[in-house]
């Protein structure tokens, strides 16, 4: 497609660079998902059995909460940027 990565030579060097980046991302994603999967078990084992506060606390709930938090942060960032832009246009 004619795209290039600044500082990386086309060909095998680009292929090796992209493979290295993908391996790092995959490792970080796997570690994150492993933590998300084990945190509910650790929390439930640390809390006494009679406590019902964390009874619905699971990996799926954590993934949903993280997704909502990221989306909310993006919306706030977009709002702040639009307010700055409107301030610049008015001047």
C-alpha positions in Angstrom: 0.0 0.0 0.0 3.0 2.3 0.0 2.9 3.0 3.8 6.1 3.2 5.7 7.2 3.5 9.3 9.6 6.4 10.1 13.0 5.1 11.1 12.3 1.5 9.8 13.6 0.3 6.5 11.0 -1.2 4.1 11.0 -5.0 3.7 12.2 -7.5 6.3 13.1 -4.8 8.8 9.4 -3.6 8.7 8.1 -7.1 9.0 10.4 -7.8 12.0 9.4 -4.5 13.7 5.7 -5.2 13.2 6.0 -8.7 14.6 7.9 -7.4 17.6 5.2 -4.8 18.3 2.4 -7.4 17.9 4.1 -9.8 20.2 4.4 -7.1 22.9 0.8 -6.1 22.5 -0.4 -9.7 22.7 1.7 -10.3 25.8 0.3 -7.2 27.6 -3.2 -8.1 26.6 -2.8 -11.7 27.8 -1.4 -10.4 31.2 -4.3 -7.9 31.5 -6.9 -10.6 30.8 -5.3 -13.0 33.2 -5.4 -10.3 36.0 -9.0 -9.5 35.2 -9.9 -13.2 35.4 -8.1 -13.8 38.7 -9.1 -10.6 40.6 -12.7 -11.7 41.3 -11.5 -15.0 42.8 -8.9 -13.2 45.0 -11.5 -10.7 46.2 -14.1 -13.4 47.0 -11.5 -15.4 48.9 -10.4 -12.4 50.9 -14.0 -11.4 51.9 -15.9 -13.5 54.5 -18.4 -15.9 53.1 -21.5 -14.1 54.5 -20.8 -10.8 52.7 -23.2 -10.2 49.8 -21.7 -7.0 48.5 -19.4 -8.7 46.0 -21.6 -11.7 45.1 -22.0 -10.5 41.5 -18.4 -9.4 41.1 -17.0 -11.3 38.1 -14.6 -10.9 35.2 -17.3 -9.9 32.8 -18.4 -7.2 35.2 -14.8 -5.9 35.4 -14.5 -5.8 31.6 -17.8 -3.9 31.3 -16.7 -1.4 34.0 -13.4 -0.9 32.2 -15.1 -0.4 28.9 -17.5 2.2 30.3 -14.7 4.0 32.1 -12.7 4.3 28.9 -15.7 5.4 26.9 -16.6 8.0 29.6 -13.0 9.3 29.6 -13.0 9.7 25.8 -16.3 11.6 25.9 -15.0 14.0 28.6 -11.8 14.5 26.6 -13.8 15.2 23.4 -16.0 17.7 25.3 -12.9 19.5 26.7 -11.3 19.7 23.3 -14.5 21.0 21.7 -14.8 23.7 24.4 -11.2 24.8 23.8 -11.8 24.9 20.0 -14.9 27.0 20.4 -13.0 29.4 22.7 -10.3 29.8 20.0 -12.9 30.4 17.2 -14.6 33.2 19.3 -11.4 35.1 19.6 
